[in-house]
C-alpha cells in the first residue's frame, strides 16, 4: 500500500472526493455515538449489582474490631477496607487512608491542603510567588484541570515508551524550588496505555528536588485493569522503592474502585509515608468525622480479598478486550500503511492514544462530531488544552456497544483520511 504522501495530486483529489461521499452517507444516518470519556458500559456495571444485596436491614454492620459502621468515627477508614485496598495496590494497610467515592477528590484535597496549609510544615503555596507542576504529556485532563484551577503553572514533560522523560524531570526538579509536584498515571497510563519501566520508577524514587515539599502524585488508577490474562504489564511499587532510596516522604499514591465497582459509589484511598499521613490526618480531622463506613463494609464483603477483585476484573476484561481489539483492527485495516497516524495498543486501562499528522487533530474531531461521533476535545491531553502539534486524540472504547463502536471507529478512520489529505494537498 502506498502512503498518502506518495500519491500524486490528482490521486489525492480523487481519493478525497470518494471519502467525502462515504462521509455524507454516514452523516445521513443521524448517529449519536460517544467515545469521549472512559465510562464503564452498562454490562460492566451489571457485574457489581449483587453488591447491593450484600447488606440488608438484617445484616451485622460491625467490623471485626467491633466498629459499628452505622455510627460516627473511623477517620482513617475501617481496617478491612484498608487491608483490601492495600492488597490491591501493594502497600501495608497502615499506610492507607480510606476516603469517599473519588480518588480525584482526594487529589484535589491534597492540592488544596498544600495551597492553604503547606506540606508538613512548609510555607503554604498560596503565599509563594510562583508554584509549578510537571505534567507528562499526553496526560490526564482532569489532573491538569485541578492544577489550572488553583493557578499553578504547568510545565510539559514528554512521555516516552517507558514513562516520562526522566532526564527532563530530574533536571527540572533539582534546579527549581518552585516545582512542587508531578502528575503521574504510572500503569496503563491515561491516555497512552504505557506502564512506567522499573528504571523509571527507580529514578522517581531517587529524585533530589530543590523543594522539600515536592511530591509525586502517583495516580495508580488502573493497577488491576488488565485486558489480557497472559500479557500484563508489571509496575514496581513506588512507596517501597522510595523507602529503599531513603526518600520515603516524596510520594502520594492514589487509588479507587471507581472502574471496579460503581463509578461515583466506590471507595478511594491515598497511600503515603507515616509522616505524610499524619500531616493529612490533622487536616482531615477538621474536614470530616469519617467517610462512609457502610459503603466500605459493602465493598469488603462483596470482594472479600484481592482474589475476589482479580476474579471480578477478569469479567471486566472479557467485556473490554473485544472493544479495544475492534478499534485497533479497524485502524489497521483502514489506516495501516498510509503514513497518516499512529496509535497505541495497550494491555490494560481505558484508552487508546492516537497521533495524527501535525495540525490535524482538531479537524478530525470536528469531522467526527459532524457525523455524530463525540471524541474528547482537541488539546484535552495537554495542560491549558494546548497541544503544540495539534495531533493527539484520546479514544475511549469502553462505553459504546460493539456495534456502535465499529461504526464510530470507521467514522474516525474516515475523518483521519480526509483531514490528512486536506493537509497534504494544502502543502
Number of C-alpha atoms within 10 A of each C-alpha: 6 9 12 19 15 11 14 11 14 10 12 19 15 11 16 20 13 11 15 15 11 13 19 12 11 18 17 10 10 11 16 13 20 21 22 19 17 18 18 23 16 12 14 24 16 12 16 16 12 10 18 11 9 14 18 9 6 6 8 10 19 14 14 10 9 8 16 17 19 11 13 14 17 19 18 22 21 26 20 20 28 25 20 22 28 22 16 19 21 17 20 17 18 16 19 25 25 29 24 21 23 20 25 18 14 20 21 17 16 18 20 18 18 21 19 13 17 19 22 17 10 12 15 17 24 17 12 10 7 14 20 19 23 23 26 25 25 25 25 22 19 13 21 23 16 18 21 15 9 15 13 20 18 21 17 16 20 16 18 14 12 16 24 22 15 20 10 13 21 16 13 18 22 14 13 13 17 21 25 24 23 22 20 24 26 27 29 29 27 26 27 32 23 25 24 25 19 16 13 18 20 18 18 22 24 19 20 17 23 16 17 14 22 22 20 21 21 22 23 20 25 24 21 24 22 25 25 15 9 6 10 16 17 13 16 18 15 26 25 17 18 22 15 13 15 12 18 20 22 26 23 20 25 24 25 29 24 20 22 21 25 19 16 12 13 21 27 24 25 25 27 24 22 14 13 18 21 13 17 20 15 10 14 18 12 8 9 12 14 19 20 22 28 17 19 25 22 19 24 21 16 18 18 15 18 17 12 14 20 16 11 18 21 17 14 22 19 13 19 26 17 15 22 24 15 17 25 18 15 17 20 15 12 17 18 15 14 16 15 21 21 16 18 15 16 24 21 27 27 28 25 24 22 19 18 23 19 16 17 26 26 19 19 25 22 17 22 25 20 16 24 20 23 21 22 17 15 22 22 21 27 22 26 14 14 12 21 11 14 18 20 30 29 28 26 26 31 27 23 19 15 18 10 16 23 18 17 27 23 18 23 26 21 23 25 25 24 23 23 28 22 16 14 15 15 7 6
